Amino acid sequence: MDEPEESQESPAVSADSADSVRKWRHARNLSLFWLICIAAASLIGLIFAWRGNPTNNTLRFELAKTFMQVLAVAFLGGLATLATFTYQDSRAQENDHARRVEERADEAIQHKEEEKERKQERDRRDFENARAERLRQDDQLRVIVEETLRAYNRAKQIRRLLEAETNDGTSGCLTLAVYDRYMTDLIDEQLAFERLKRFTPFISDKRLSRLLVFDAIPLQIKTKLLTKSSLVKSYEDIEEYLNDVISEYQDKRHTLKDKASAPLTEFKKLRGFIGSEFIKCVSNKIDDVIGTLLKALWQPLNSHRET
């Protein structure tokens, strides 16, 4: 809002300076004009008084002396006037030049200040846009974290219930009712991991480009470089492992139709699911997935903008 006023002040100052110079020059020319007139009149009077060779102590002689004095004064006055006004004119031009230099310096400073304000405004808008984008991406990652933990916890719950229902004190046994009940639930979790596997490649978040996740293990610290592709691979491995357990259910369910129960040893994939294979093929990979997602969520906004 201040720029129009400042842009009007500079022409006004220049106009005042030019008007002052014109006034000085007009006064100089007017003074020189009157001095020339006086000198011309004195010269004419001197010529008139000197005609006839006047003698000493006569009126013509005194008039000639007077006109000569006036002529000398006019000549010297003209020189003094010319010198004075020339000096004033040069001073006015110097002042005008100094004023213009100062104005240009002020304009340069003001331009820098305006450019600084514009840059700050651009930075503020960029930061606001980056923060809005970060909030959108954070919401997306939180949904994935919640869905991942929900599917994992349900699969772990199915595993524990299966372990309890098939435990007979020896190698374990399985009934058709138990098999149907928990495999139906496990199919839902396998589909949840399949959905995550298909959705993750479409996440547009640079924070998932390169992440170092630290795993604390006895006597050392192991680092893993995780990316979005490794995140997808983890979901894919979990989904394929659960799919293998379900495929075994599809292949061997019919063997339980005419039996009250069957030894758990006949169901290799299910037995591994209840046993340590679940930890290796699901739990450990879930740790990598959650570590990757949380590492991305915890990155500060400035770090995200620099990536």
C-alpha positions, 0 to 999 in steps of 0.5 A: 500500500505504501509503494504508490506514495513512494513512487510519487515522492521521487518525481516530486523531489526531482521536480522541486530540484529542477524548479530550484535550478531554473529559478537560480538560472533565471535570477542569474540571467536577469541580473546579468541583463540589468548589469549589461544594460547599466554597462551599456548606458554607462558606456554611452554616457562615457562616450557622450561625456568624453566627446570634445576632450573635456578639461579637468574640473569641468562637468563633462570631465566629472561625468566621464569619470562617473560613467567610467566608475559605473562601467567598471563597477558593472563589469566587475559586478557582472563577473562577480554575479556570473561567478556567484551564480555559476558556483550556486548552479554547480552546488545545486547540480551537485546537491541534485546529483547527491539527492538522486544517488541517495534516492537510488540507494533508498530505492535499492534498500527498499527493493531489497526489503520488498524482495525479502518480504516476498521471499518470506511470503513465498517461504511461508506459503511453501511451508503451509503447503508442505504442512498440509501435504504432510498432514495428508500423508500422515493420515494415510500412513496412520491408516496403514499402521492401524490396519496393519496392526489390526490384521496382525493382532487378529491373526495372532489371536487366531493362532493363540486360540488354535493353539489352545483348541488343538492342544491335547497334551501331546502332539495336538489334534484338530477337529473340523469345527475348529478348523472351519471356525478359525480358517474362516477368520484367517481368510479375512486377515489374509485378504487384509494383508493382500489389500495392503500389498496392493495399496502400498505401491500407490503411496506418494510419500518421499519419506518412504524412499530410504529409511534406516531402521535399527534392530536391537539384538544381543551384543550389537545393533543391526541396521536395515535399509528399508524402502517402499519396495521392501515394505510391499515385499514384507506385505507380500511375504506375509500374505503369501505365507497366510495364503499357504496356510489357507491353501492347505485348509482348502486341500485337506479340509475334506479329510476331517469330514468323516473323522471326529479329529485328526492329529495336528501332525497331518497339517504341516502348514497349520502346525507351523502357523501355531508354532515358530514359523508364525514368528519368523514369517509374520511377526518379524516382518510386521516389526519391519513394517511398523518400524518403517512406517513409524520412522517415516511418521517421526521425521520432522517437516524440514527433513521431509522438505529437504528430501 
